[in-house]
């Protein structure tokens, strides 16, 4: 007898099917932008899933998570810049430099997370939030001051990473499926982590750190490893975004980007692996659709020009939507699908 699927499982299968079938639909309607937009959603979903390890499982609210996102992107940008300048620091890799650059992006982000996490995790609560914010802003201002690499204006990437004859990242569909495959790998990896002994210790430390240490678990080390894993995943997402936009700037490391990631996690539902994916889909879809909906609905009433100006303030509509989720959906979108209601 086939097991009965709940609403959460049905929603997960539906989202997976939509993601897989989306390029075919985009080709049928002749819309390349749909694939570009979907690739952006998938990349941010990877980011949101990495944040789930910290916020949803370890209870570590980091306002510096975008720092590692930006570092990963800058590794790709700097490698492309030096190759374009004729400095063959990666020339020995031939046309497969992505096999070195992308793991290097993860390594740099992971090492930065190790260094900053070793200091940040010695604090708790609001002090942890502030110190992660301080580290992120510190690196942000350092990046602004690097005039050779664009400074505040950022860097244009004239050549995407290459996988030789394996994958052509200039092909939007191939790049999209690569991002989707990495998202599935990330979701599976995080799911295995949170359901392992390591994940149980992390969640136990979130509930009662003193008791976990009393029974012999070095919770500081566990949290630090969790911090490094999340940072490395961020580095991979940064490498993907750099190749997706062909551009990188310090703005990607600003603390407001970390805030967006936290909103995705809360909106989708913390404490679940599927929740951050749902949150990324919802937030980015709202940002894309709300201006169009406002402009379309307001045009017959106040005219096209006035409606276009009104649509610029679409965040006024987005705010109450977030408030409604917080008030009526305790578990976020994933909680609604699972039938969770506020008691």
Phi, psi and omega in degrees: 000131181290134178293146180278129181274137175279176181296326179295315180293320178297317179297319179297316178295321180295317179295318179298318179296317180297316180299317182291320185275348187302316179300326178293319177295318179298321178293324181293325181263000178068039183242104174287332182297327180298321178291320179298315180295318180295324177297320178297319178299314182297319180296316180289334175295321175300316178300313183296323179295321178296323179292333178301326177300321184276306186282308186286328186255312183269349181070027181256102181276102184258124174263018177237017185294327181293343178304314183287331173300311180292322179298318178299319178294321181291329176299315178295317182295317181293321177297316178295322180297312183289327174294320179292331179277002178084015177261100190281057181293340179242012187299332182294345177276353181064227182268014180244036186295339178298331179294339175259317187293316183293313173299327177295322177298318177294320181294314180297315180295321179295319179293322176296319177296324178296314182292310182288324179293326180299328178272317185295322186286356173278357176242170179220167174060223184295333179292322176295316179300315184290323182286325175293322176296318181296317179297317180298315180292328178298310180293325177302314181287330174296316180296324178297326182280354180275083185296328181297331181253032172096339181056225182292337182282344179084183182235136173270134180259110186274347182220121180286161176300150183239142173246030182065227179269003183286303184225133176261103183290346175286343175278116186300321181292317179297318179295320179298314181292329175296315178298318180297318178297319178292327175296316179297320178296318180295315180299316180295318180298313180295321178298318179294322181295311186289340179259010177264176176301321178301314180295324178296321178294317180300315181290326176294321179294327177295321182285315182204089184296320182296320180292320179297321177290328181293329181268007169109006180266125177283082189298330179299315180295319179298315180295322181294318177297318177300318179298317181292318179300314179298320179295320179295319177297321176300319179299320177297316179298322177296320177298320178295315182295322179300320178285334181286316185264347186056031182200149176214144179213163179300338182302336181291341182260000183295152185296335179295331176292322175297322176299320177299320180294320178295320177299318178300315181296317181290318181297317180285326181124112179282155180087007177226155179279326180286330185306309180300326177295315178298321180295319178295317178298314184294310185297311182291328177291319176299315181299327181277322189271326186301313178302321180292317180295318180295315180296320181291318182284331183272340183303315180295338185267317186237004179093159186295315183295314180294322180295323179296322178290321178297322182296339178294343181254038183295340179297336178296329177279323182294323181302307178299330177296317177297319180298320179296321178296316180296320185281322190246353179228086186300326179261019181069200180297320179297324177295321177297318180294329181274358178083020180279133178228152176291130182284000000 
